[in-house]
Amino acid sequence: MIKETFDEVKDKFLSSVVKRLEIIECNIFDQTKEIESEHCQITSKDRELQDLKTKLNDSEKRTAEMFNEHEQYSRRNNLRITGIQGDKEFQSSIALT
């Protein structure tokens, strides 16, 4: 009688433990899948970030080249003709001395 009661309690306890273990295993499996999904998203975002950094660097290089080219070819080609009356007001103080 005591052995039967003990076996029943033991079976109930074991079934409860097994049920809890199954629930925990399911939760772990779900969390593992979620972690893998997040890892894939992070990897994708890292690649996208690297692509954007490369594009930004290329754009900065092109902008610097365009700025340099613009500065090289934008100098003024002005002529100053001296000796004409009324020109003294336009001459600089260095030229007058």
Distance bins in CASP14 RR format, pairs under 12 A and 6 or more apart:
PFRMAT RR
TARGET T0000
AUTHOR 0000-0000-0000
RMODE 2
METHOD distances of the structure
MODEL  1
1 7 0 0 0 0 0 1 0 0 0 0 0
1 8 0 0 0 0 0 1 0 0 0 0 0
2 8 0 0 0 0 0 1 0 0 0 0 0
2 9 0 0 0 0 0 1 0 0 0 0 0
3 9 0 0 0 0 0 1 0 0 0 0 0
3 10 0 0 0 0 0 1 0 0 0 0 0
4 10 0 0 0 0 0 1 0 0 0 0 0
4 11 0 0 0 0 0 1 0 0 0 0 0
5 11 0 0 0 0 0 1 0 0 0 0 0
5 12 0 0 0 0 0 1 0 0 0 0 0
6 12 0 0 0 0 0 1 0 0 0 0 0
6 13 0 0 0 0 0 1 0 0 0 0 0
7 13 0 0 0 0 0 1 0 0 0 0 0
7 14 0 0 0 0 0 1 0 0 0 0 0
8 14 0 0 0 0 0 1 0 0 0 0 0
8 15 0 0 0 0 0 1 0 0 0 0 0
9 15 0 0 0 0 0 1 0 0 0 0 0
9 16 0 0 0 0 0 1 0 0 0 0 0
10 16 0 0 0 0 0 1 0 0 0 0 0
10 17 0 0 0 0 0 1 0 0 0 0 0
11 17 0 0 0 0 0 1 0 0 0 0 0
11 18 0 0 0 0 0 1 0 0 0 0 0
12 18 0 0 0 0 0 1 0 0 0 0 0
12 19 0 0 0 0 0 1 0 0 0 0 0
13 19 0 0 0 0 0 1 0 0 0 0 0
13 20 0 0 0 0 0 1 0 0 0 0 0
14 20 0 0 0 0 0 1 0 0 0 0 0
14 21 0 0 0 0 0 1 0 0 0 0 0
15 21 0 0 0 0 0 1 0 0 0 0 0
15 22 0 0 0 0 0 1 0 0 0 0 0
16 22 0 0 0 0 0 1 0 0 0 0 0
16 23 0 0 0 0 0 1 0 0 0 0 0
17 23 0 0 0 0 0 1 0 0 0 0 0
17 24 0 0 0 0 0 1 0 0 0 0 0
18 24 0 0 0 0 0 1 0 0 0 0 0
18 25 0 0 0 0 0 1 0 0 0 0 0
19 25 0 0 0 0 0 1 0 0 0 0 0
19 26 0 0 0 0 0 1 0 0 0 0 0
20 26 0 0 0 0 0 1 0 0 0 0 0
20 27 0 0 0 0 0 1 0 0 0 0 0
21 27 0 0 0 0 0 1 0 0 0 0 0
21 28 0 0 0 0 0 1 0 0 0 0 0
22 28 0 0 0 0 0 1 0 0 0 0 0
22 29 0 0 0 0 0 1 0 0 0 0 0
23 29 0 0 0 0 0 1 0 0 0 0 0
23 30 0 0 0 0 0 1 0 0 0 0 0
24 30 0 0 0 0 0 1 0 0 0 0 0
24 31 0 0 0 0 0 1 0 0 0 0 0
25 31 0 0 0 0 0 1 0 0 0 0 0
25 32 0 0 0 0 0 1 0 0 0 0 0
26 32 0 0 0 0 0 1 0 0 0 0 0
26 33 0 0 0 0 0 1 0 0 0 0 0
27 33 0 0 0 0 0 1 0 0 0 0 0
27 34 0 0 0 0 0 1 0 0 0 0 0
28 34 0 0 0 0 0 1 0 0 0 0 0
28 35 0 0 0 0 0 1 0 0 0 0 0
29 35 0 0 0 0 0 1 0 0 0 0 0
29 36 0 0 0 0 0 1 0 0 0 0 0
30 36 0 0 0 0 0 1 0 0 0 0 0
30 37 0 0 0 0 0 1 0 0 0 0 0
31 37 0 0 0 0 0 1 0 0 0 0 0
31 38 0 0 0 0 0 1 0 0 0 0 0
32 38 0 0 0 0 0 1 0 0 0 0 0
32 39 0 0 0 0 0 1 0 0 0 0 0
33 39 0 0 0 0 0 1 0 0 0 0 0
33 40 0 0 0 0 0 1 0 0 0 0 0
34 40 0 0 0 0 0 1 0 0 0 0 0
34 41 0 0 0 0 0 1 0 0 0 0 0
35 41 0 0 0 0 0 1 0 0 0 0 0
35 42 0 0 0 0 0 1 0 0 0 0 0
36 42 0 0 0 0 0 1 0 0 0 0 0
36 43 0 0 0 0 0 1 0 0 0 0 0
37 43 0 0 0 0 0 1 0 0 0 0 0
37 44 0 0 0 0 0 1 0 0 0 0 0
38 44 0 0 0 0 0 1 0 0 0 0 0
38 45 0 0 0 0 0 1 0 0 0 0 0
39 45 0 0 0 0 0 1 0 0 0 0 0
39 46 0 0 0 0 0 1 0 0 0 0 0
40 46 0 0 0 0 0 1 0 0 0 0 0
40 47 0 0 0 0 0 1 0 0 0 0 0
41 47 0 0 0 0 0 1 0 0 0 0 0
41 48 0 0 0 0 0 1 0 0 0 0 0
42 48 0 0 0 0 0 1 0 0 0 0 0
42 49 0 0 0 0 0 1 0 0 0 0 0
43 49 0 0 0 0 0 1 0 0 0 0 0
43 50 0 0 0 0 0 1 0 0 0 0 0
44 50 0 0 0 0 0 1 0 0 0 0 0
44 51 0 0 0 0 0 1 0 0 0 0 0
45 51 0 0 0 0 0 1 0 0 0 0 0
45 52 0 0 0 0 0 1 0 0 0 0 0
46 52 0 0 0 0 0 1 0 0 0 0 0
46 53 0 0 0 0 0 1 0 0 0 0 0
47 53 0 0 0 0 0 1 0 0 0 0 0
47 54 0 0 0 0 0 1 0 0 0 0 0
48 54 0 0 0 0 0 1 0 0 0 0 0
48 55 0 0 0 0 0 1 0 0 0 0 0
49 55 0 0 0 0 0 1 0 0 0 0 0
49 56 0 0 0 0 0 1 0 0 0 0 0
50 56 0 0 0 0 0 1 0 0 0 0 0
50 57 0 0 0 0 0 1 0 0 0 0 0
51 57 0 0 0 0 0 1 0 0 0 0 0
51 58 0 0 0 0 0 1 0 0 0 0 0
52 58 0 0 0 0 0 1 0 0 0 0 0
52 59 0 0 0 0 0 1 0 0 0 0 0
53 59 0 0 0 0 0 1 0 0 0 0 0
53 60 0 0 0 0 0 1 0 0 0 0 0
54 60 0 0 0 0 0 1 0 0 0 0 0
54 61 0 0 0 0 0 1 0 0 0 0 0
55 61 0 0 0 0 0 1 0 0 0 0 0
55 62 0 0 0 0 0 1 0 0 0 0 0
56 62 0 0 0 0 0 1 0 0 0 0 0
56 63 0 0 0 0 0 1 0 0 0 0 0
57 63 0 0 0 0 0 1 0 0 0 0 0
57 64 0 0 0 0 0 1 0 0 0 0 0
58 64 0 0 0 0 0 1 0 0 0 0 0
58 65 0 0 0 0 0 1 0 0 0 0 0
59 65 0 0 0 0 0 1 0 0 0 0 0
59 66 0 0 0 0 0 1 0 0 0 0 0
60 66 0 0 0 0 0 1 0 0 0 0 0
60 67 0 0 0 0 0 1 0 0 0 0 0
61 67 0 0 0 0 0 1 0 0 0 0 0
61 68 0 0 0 0 0 1 0 0 0 0 0
62 68 0 0 0 0 0 1 0 0 0 0 0
62 69 0 0 0 0 0 1 0 0 0 0 0
63 69 0 0 0 0 0 1 0 0 0 0 0
63 70 0 0 0 0 0 1 0 0 0 0 0
64 70 0 0 0 0 0 1 0 0 0 0 0
64 71 0 0 0 0 0 1 0 0 0 0 0
65 71 0 0 0 0 0 1 0 0 0 0 0
65 72 0 0 0 0 0 1 0 0 0 0 0
66 72 0 0 0 0 0 1 0 0 0 0 0
66 73 0 0 0 0 0 1 0 0 0 0 0
66 74 0 0 0 0 0 1 0 0 0 0 0
67 73 0 0 0 0 0 1 0 0 0 0 0
67 74 0 0 0 0 0 1 0 0 0 0 0
68 74 0 0 0 0 0 1 0 0 0 0 0
78 90 0 0 0 0 0 1 0 0 0 0 0
80 87 0 0 0 0 1 0 0 0 0 0 0
80 90 1 0 0 1 0 0 0 0 0 0 0
80 91 1 0 0 1 0 0 0 0 0 0 0
80 92 0 0 0 0 1 0 0 0 0 0 0
80 95 0 0 0 0 1 0 0 0 0 0 0
81 87 1 0 0 1 0 0 0 0 0 0 0
81 90 0 0 0 0 0 1 0 0 0 0 0
81 91 0 0 0 0 0 1 0 0 0 0 0
82 88 0 0 0 0 1 0 0 0 0 0 0
82 90 0 0 0 0 1 0 0 0 0 0 0
82 91 1 0 0 1 0 0 0 0 0 0 0
82 92 0 0 0 0 0 1 0 0 0 0 0
82 95 1 0 0 1 0 0 0 0 0 0 0
82 96 0 0 0 0 0 1 0 0 0 0 0
83 90 0 0 0 0 0 1 0 0 0 0 0
83 91 0 0 0 0 1 0 0 0 0 0 0
83 95 0 0 0 0 0 1 0 0 0 0 0
84 90 0 0 0 0 1 0 0 0 0 0 0
84 91 0 0 0 0 0 1 0 0 0 0 0
87 95 0 0 0 0 1 0 0 0 0 0 0
87 96 0 0 0 0 0 1 0 0 0 0 0
88 95 0 0 0 0 1 0 0 0 0 0 0
88 96 1 0 0 1 0 0 0 0 0 0 0
89 95 0 0 0 0 0 1 0 0 0 0 0
89 96 0 0 0 0 0 1 0 0 0 0 0
90 96 0 0 0 0 0 1 0 0 0 0 0
91 97 0 0 0 0 0 1 0 0 0 0 0
END
